[in-house]
């Protein structure tokens, strides 16, 4: 790049020498020479910036086709990662289960998970380092509007907006993606009705397949995640329960692999800071966030519309920098872990590992509190 600038300066010198011979065009030639030097400087600066970007540490970040990856999209598109001294390299996964499987193979370093974080911490040795979004909104169990379940509301007085009772729910087939927050919603719904998963037929499917099974009558209830849950509700399916109507708080959390936690805490802190900067921007402009979310769903082959995206942004807010300072980190994943143990989805001997794999020092360092 220095050679290019020297060449440009040589050209400037040559043009200046020609001024003596020209006379009438002196001012124009001087201006042209100045423009040439400025262009050389600009090109050198651009090359310097590009070289600087290449020297930044790269962080492999897991993303999914859901709302919790939107801050990562915003972060990258607006260069917030580079501003904070690192670069994001995204690694795509369909859901939290596949993310955990890849975690064992060290295919990603940081990612955002909710219920599946239990296995990340207790089984794969990862660490929870920040809570970044409310994940309870839009987590629905849904049934056809003419289902017998729709005829019973408020069976448990503690949950007046929850539908169903043991008579209408026993023996039904429920489709969902096991190991996710939607699965937790099923467990909590059944618990509110005095039931367990032993009383129903639980079938593991991804969210689009679960919704298709509901539409075709191959299941009685589907436990869905946004945007599919909002799409189903808008088409007339009845929300029989949700984590909101069941009073279960949940967060999407930043999870980092054991190796990353042990060896790259400095980069993870930069990532946490950048994530909250993206959160603050998205939360401050919900219309922009909704359009960006629709773009994200479209890019990843999910059907949605702008109104559904606006509803999701409203019901599942991002945790801002200020709110992050009020959260007890790890409380949400502890609640989930307790349910996993109660449903024999997690070995009780592994449960204590959840608490030991939560560290709030990184978010405190990143945000300065």
Secondary structure as UniProt FT lines:
FT   HELIX           2..22
FT   TURN            24..25
FT   HELIX           26..54
FT   STRAND          57..63
FT   HELIX           67..69
FT   HELIX           70..77
FT   TURN            78..79
FT   HELIX           80..83
FT   TURN            84..85
FT   STRAND          86..92
FT   HELIX           96..104
FT   TURN            105..106
FT   STRAND          110..113
FT   TURN            115..116
FT   HELIX           117..122
FT   TURN            123..124
FT   STRAND          127..134
FT   TURN            137..138
FT   STRAND          140..143
FT   TURN            145..146
FT   HELIX           148..151
FT   HELIX           157..159
FT   TURN            160..161
FT   HELIX           166..169
FT   TURN            170..171
FT   STRAND          173..176
FT   TURN            178..179
FT   HELIX           181..192
FT   TURN            193..194
FT   HELIX           197..199
FT   STRAND          201..204
FT   HELIX           207..216
FT   STRAND          221..224
FT   TURN            226..227
FT   HELIX           228..234
FT   TURN            235..236
FT   STRAND          238..242
FT   TURN            243..247
FT   STRAND          251..256
FT   HELIX           258..263
FT   HELIX           265..284
FT   HELIX           286..299
FT   TURN            300..301
FT   HELIX           306..315
FT   HELIX           321..324
FT   TURN            325..326
FT   TURN            329..330
FT   HELIX           331..342
FT   TURN            343..344
FT   HELIX           348..356
FT   HELIX           361..367
//
